[in-house]
Amino acid sequence: MTELRRALAEINAIRTQVARGTQFRGYGPRSVAASGVLALIVAAMQARWSSGSAHDATSFVGVWATVAAVSAPFPPGRPSPARAASMLDSPAR
């Protein structure tokens, strides 16, 4: 019976480690602020640039697709110590 409990404890530890490595940790305040500032700058530039010309859907989508591509690699945030502890305490699904 002791071997069974030890094996179950090892399985639980492995599941916890795998869950910790694959869990989405959310976006941190710096990455959200950076992408927001970038979007505001591009929106202001686009308002000035396209104010006199006809609206071109291709350039509009191209500009915002570029903004999304530039914003994509912004680093994710780290959970707070309390959130990290609660993630470790919760059972793996």
Contact map, one row per residue, 1 for C-alpha under 8 A:
111110000000000000000000000000000000000000000000000000000000000000000000000000000000000000000
111111000000000000000000000000000000000000000000000000000000000000000000000000000000000000000
111111100000000000000000000000000000000000000000000000000000000000000000000000000000000000000
111111110000000000000000000000000000000000000000000000000000000000000000000000000000000000000
111111111000000000000000000000000000000000000000000000000000000000000000000000000000000000000
011111111100000000000000000000000000000000000000000000000000000000000000000000000000000000000
001111111110000000000000000000000000000000000000000000000000000000000000000000000000000000000
000111111111000000000000000000000000000000000000000000000000000000000000000000000000000000000
000011111111100000000000000000000000000000000000000000000000000000000000000000000000000000000
000001111111110000000000000000000000000000000000000000000000000000000000000000000000000000000
000000111111111000000000000000000000000000000000000000000000000000000000000000000000000000000
000000011111111100000000000000000000000000000000000000000000000000000000000000000000000000010
000000001111111110000000000000000000000000000000000000000000000000000000000000000000000000000
000000000111111111000000000000000000000000000000000000000000000000000000000000000000000000000
000000000011111111100000000000000000000000000000000000000000000000000000000000000000000000010
000000000001111111110000000000000000000000000000000000000000000000000000000000000000000100110
000000000000111111111000000000000000000000000000000000000000000000000000000000000000000000000
000000000000011111111100000000000000000000000000000000000000000000000000000000000000000000000
000000000000001111111110000000000000000000000000000000000000000000000000000000000000000000010
000000000000000111111110000000000000000000000000000000000000000000000000000000000000001100000
000000000000000011111110000000000000000000000000000000000000000000000000000000000000000000000
000000000000000001111111000000000000000000000000000000000000000000000000000000000000000000000
000000000000000000111111100000000000000000000000000000000000000000000000000000000000000000000
000000000000000000000111110000000000000000000000000000000000000000000000000000000000000000000
000000000000000000000011111000000000000000000000000000000000000000000000000111100000000000000
000000000000000000000001111100000000000000000000000000000000000000000000000111100000000000000
000000000000000000000000111110110000000000000000000000000000000000000000001111000000000000000
000000000000000000000000011111110000000000000000000000000000000000000000001111000000000000000
000000000000000000000000001111111000000000000000000000000000000000000000000010000000000000000
000000000000000000000000000111111100000000000000000000000000000000000000000010000000000000000
000000000000000000000000001111111110000000000000000000000000000000000000011110000000000000000
000000000000000000000000001111111111000000000000000000000000000000000000000000000000000000000
000000000000000000000000000011111111100000000000000000000000000000000000000000000000000000000
000000000000000000000000000001111111110000000000000000000000000000000000000000000000000000000
000000000000000000000000000000111111111000000000000000000000000000000010010000000000000000000
000000000000000000000000000000011111111100000000000000000000000000000000000000000000000000000
000000000000000000000000000000001111111110000000000000000000000000000000000000000000000000000
000000000000000000000000000000000111111111000000000000000000000000100000000000000000000000000
000000000000000000000000000000000011111111100000000000000000000000100000000000000000000000000
000000000000000000000000000000000001111111110000000000000000000000000000000000000000000000000
000000000000000000000000000000000000111111111000000000000000000000000000000000000000000000000
000000000000000000000000000000000000011111111100000000000000000000100000000000000000000000000
000000000000000000000000000000000000001111111110000000000000000000000000000000000000000000000
000000000000000000000000000000000000000111111111000000000000000000000000000000000000000000000
000000000000000000000000000000000000000011111111100000000000000000000000000000000000000000000
000000000000000000000000000000000000000001111111111000000000000000000000000000000000000000000
000000000000000000000000000000000000000000111111111000000000000000000000000000000000000000000
000000000000000000000000000000000000000000011111111000000000000000000000000000000000000000000
000000000000000000000000000000000000000000001111111100000000000000000000000000000000000000000
000000000000000000000000000000000000000000000111111111100000000000000000000000000000000000000
000000000000000000000000000000000000000000000111111111000000000000000000000000000000000000000
000000000000000000000000000000000000000000000000111111000000000000000000000000000000000000000
000000000000000000000000000000000000000000000000011111100000000000000000000000000000000000000
000000000000000000000000000000000000000000000000011111110000000000000000000000000000000000000
000000000000000000000000000000000000000000000000010011111001000000000000000000000000000000000
000000000000000000000000000000000000000000000000000001111111000000000000000000000000000000000
000000000000000000000000000000000000000000000000000000111111100000000000000000000000000000000
000000000000000000000000000000000000000000000000000000011111110000000000000000000000000000000
000000000000000000000000000000000000000000000000000000011111111000000000000000000000000000000
000000000000000000000000000000000000000000000000000000111111111100000000000000000000000000000
000000000000000000000000000000000000000000000000000000001111111110000000000000000000000000000
000000000000000000000000000000000000000000000000000000000111111111000000000000000000000000000
000000000000000000000000000000000000000000000000000000000011111111100000000000000000000000000
000000000000000000000000000000000000000000000000000000000001111111110000000000000000000000000
000000000000000000000000000000000000000000000000000000000000111111111000000000000000000000000
000000000000000000000000000000000000000000000000000000000000011111111100000000000000000000000
000000000000000000000000000000000000011001000000000000000000001111111110000000000000000000000
000000000000000000000000000000000000000000000000000000000000000111111111000000000000000000000
000000000000000000000000000000000000000000000000000000000000000011111111100000000000000000000
000000000000000000000000000000000000000000000000000000000000000001111111100000000000000000000
000000000000000000000000000000000010000000000000000000000000000000111111110000000000000000000
000000000000000000000000000000000000000000000000000000000000000000011111110000000000000000000
000000000000000000000000000000000000000000000000000000000000000000001111111000000000000000000
000000000000000000000000000000100010000000000000000000000000000000000011111100000000000000000
000000000000000000000000001100100000000000000000000000000000000000000000111110000000000000000
000000000000000000000000111100100000000000000000000000000000000000000000011111000000000000000
000000000000000000000000111111100000000000000000000000000000000000000000001111100000000000000
000000000000000000000000111100000000000000000000000000000000000000000000000111110000000000000
000000000000000000000000110000000000000000000000000000000000000000000000000011111111000000000
000000000000000000000000000000000000000000000000000000000000000000000000000001111111000000000
000000000000000000000000000000000000000000000000000000000000000000000000000000111111100000000
000000000000000000000000000000000000000000000000000000000000000000000000000000111111110000000
000000000000000000000000000000000000000000000000000000000000000000000000000000111111111000000
000000000000000000000000000000000000000000000000000000000000000000000000000000111111111100000
000000000000000000000000000000000000000000000000000000000000000000000000000000001111111110000
000000000000000000000000000000000000000000000000000000000000000000000000000000000111111111000
000000000000000000010000000000000000000000000000000000000000000000000000000000000011111111000
000000000000000100010000000000000000000000000000000000000000000000000000000000000001111111100
000000000000000000000000000000000000000000000000000000000000000000000000000000000000111111100
000000000000000000000000000000000000000000000000000000000000000000000000000000000000011111110
000000000000000100000000000000000000000000000000000000000000000000000000000000000000000111111
000000000001001100100000000000000000000000000000000000000000000000000000000000000000000001111
000000000000000000000000000000000000000000000000000000000000000000000000000000000000000000111
